[in-house]
Structure formats: structure tokens, C-alpha cells
């Protein structure tokens, strides 16, 4: 028999928020730093000045893609963790609020 687990929508929403936040704030810097990293690595491997040959272009493009996806992964994971934490706090707060409301009801 298959068992289904309850999915936490706040984790998905947090990851989505993290991705959008990355696209808003982190995409351009990650591409710039990745390009710089690829350029410097090409300079170390093939010598300075870096010539515009196909291997150097692939190295710069690959480093840019690596930095972009590493940043996207980091932001989405941190957003998911943050969303899960906020969801747990919200559930705990609503439980406490319901208990306080129940305790304040007049008996009778």
C-alpha cells in the first residue's frame, strides 16, 4: 500500500520566493563573477592575455552558467528553509492562539 505524505506548501512558496529574489537581485552579479572566474581561470591555464579562442569562450560561458545555477540553487534552498520555518512558526502561533481563545471562553 502506498502512503502519501503531507506536502508543505510553505516550502514550495519559500523556494519560489527565493528563485524570484535571486532573479531580481542575484542573477547579474552571479553572471559577472562567473565570467570573471572563467576569465581568470583561462588566463591561468592558457596564459595572459586571454585570446578569444573557442576553448576560452567555453570556459568563460561554463563558469558563468555554473555561478548562475549555484546561486539559483542557494537562493531556492534558503528560501525553502525559510518558508518551512515561517510555516512552522505560523502553525504553532495559530495553535497557541486557539488554546488561549479556548481558555478564555466563559464556562457555562
N, C-alpha and C positions, 0 to 999 in steps of 0.2 A: 504494500500500500504506500502510495506517495504522500508525503507530508508537505504541506505548504507552510512557508514561514511568512510571518507578517513583515512586509517591507516598510522601511522607514522613509516616508516621503520627504521628511526634512533633510535627509542625507542627499537625496537627489536634487532637491532645491538648492541646498548649500553648494553642491558641486556645480550646478548650473550657474549660480551666482558667482562662484569662483572663476569659472570659464569666462563669463561676461566681464568680470572685473579684470581678468588678465588681458582680454582683447582691448579693453578700454585703457588700461594703464601699463601693461607689461609687454605687449607684442612688439612695439617698435624698439624699446631698449633691448629686448632679447635678440632681435634680429641684428641690431647694431653690435652688441657684444659678441654674438656668434660670428658675424663677419670679421670682426677684429681678431677673434680667436683663430679663425681659419686662415686669415692673412698672416698672422704671426707664426702659426704652425707651418704654413707653406714657406715662409721665409727661413725658418729653422731647417726644414727638410731640404729645400731646393736652393737656398741661398738668396741673399738680398742683392739687388732689388728683385721683387717677385715679378716674373714675366707673365703676361696674360695667356698662358698655355692652358689646354683643356684640363689637365690634372689639377692645376692650381684653382681653376674656376670650380671644379667639382669639390675640392677641399673647402673652399670658402662657402659654397652653397650647402654642402653637407653640414658644416659647422653651424651655419645659420639655422638650418632645419632642426638640428639637434638641440640647439639652445631654445628655439621656439617651442618644440614639443616638450622639452624638460620643464620649461616654465609653465606651460599649459597644464602639465601633469601635476606640478607642485601646487598651483593655484586651485585646481579642481579637487585634489586630495584635501588640502587645508580647508577649502570651502565645505566639503562633505563632512569633515570632522567638526567644523564649527556649526554647521547646520544640525548635526546629530546632537551636539552638546546643547545648543539652544532649544531643540525639540525636547530633550530630556528635562531641561530646566522648566520649560513651559508645562509639560505634563505634571511634573512634581508640584509646581505652583498651583495649577488648577486643582490637583488632588488636595492640597493643603487648604485652598480656598473653600472647596466643597466641605471639608471636615469642619472648618471654622463656622461656615454658614449653618451646618447641621447642628453644631454645638450651641449656637446662639438662638435656635428656634425655641420658642416658649413651649414648655411641656403642657399637655392637656388634652 
